[in-house]
Amino acid sequence: MTQQDISVLGLGHMGATLAHLFLESGFTTTVWNRSMEKAAPLVAAGATAAPDPAAAVGDAAVAVICLDRYEHAQALLEQAEVAGTLSGRAIVNLTWGTPDEARTMSRWVEERGGRYLDGNIYDYPTNLAPDSAGLSYAGDRSVFDAHRHLLAALGRPHYDGADPAMPNILGSSGGIAHHVAVAGFYEAAAYAAHYGVSPAIFLEFHERLGTPLTSHACHVAVEHLQSGDFTSDQAALRTHFDSMVVNCADMRRIGQPAIMLGAFRDVLTNVVEAKGDMALAAVYEDLSRPQA
């Protein structure tokens, strides 16, 4: 049997997209999913369906895993180990998880003769394409170099170092920022809607003024954090706090819970007396340590 270029294990929305992209780039592709009916459209497009995870890993030089949890990925690889198809294979794990899970998985695969590259997809399936930039990889550099031409089907490959935890560190940090920001947008759009401003109009305003302001604030914050100097001749922490007090009060007056803004206001309530004249970035220390 001729070895396939690549195998994809896990055919949810993201995994199926990965497999389609490999096929569209002309790579011979094996697919496997616990519910194999999900493989039918891919088989119709030219993929080969593997009967089990061990066969999927053994069919190709590199196996891409895209599942919900690391424990699920390891369960599949344990089947490959038992069947003797893991040793010598390159594993690219695009499952979302924690830094510790990535390091543990890397050791586990390498102890059993496999080669391991961890990755993170920081985008939605519909946005993935060879010219997109939503993927980060780290771990065994030889795997990245040997299979970069395959990974390029998914987007421009970026190697973030030998520590396999790096994609999850960066991806999870980005996810935290993304989810808090999106929730803040929903809360702000609801406030604007109460006063008759549509979400579309608010979005136009936010993209024109709010997004650039937030980006600038983040760049200034990094300068403060790198220097350790939190003095500022711009808007002090107290100024931000006072505006939050006013906004939260009006949101609650009109019946909105102000959950997102209220949470940040509560953090500043605890530090405004000591740090009110500093830059807003001074709150970083309080968000970095365990709360009493």
Secondary structure, DSSP 4 states (H G I P E B T S, - for coil): -PPEEEEEE--SHHHHHHHHHHHHTT--EEEE-SSGGGGHHHHHTT-EE-SSHHHHHHHEEEEEE--S-HHHHHHHHHHHHHHT-STT-EEEE-----HHHHHHHHHHHHHTT-EEEEEEE-S-GGG--TT---EEEEE-HHHHHHHHHHHTTTS---B--S-TTHHHHHHHHHHHHHHHHHHHHHHHHHHHHHTT--HHHHHHHIIIIIHHHHHHHHHHHHHHHHHT----SSSBHHHHHHHHHHHHHHHHHTT---HHHHHHHHHHHTTHHHHTTSBGGGGHHHHHS---
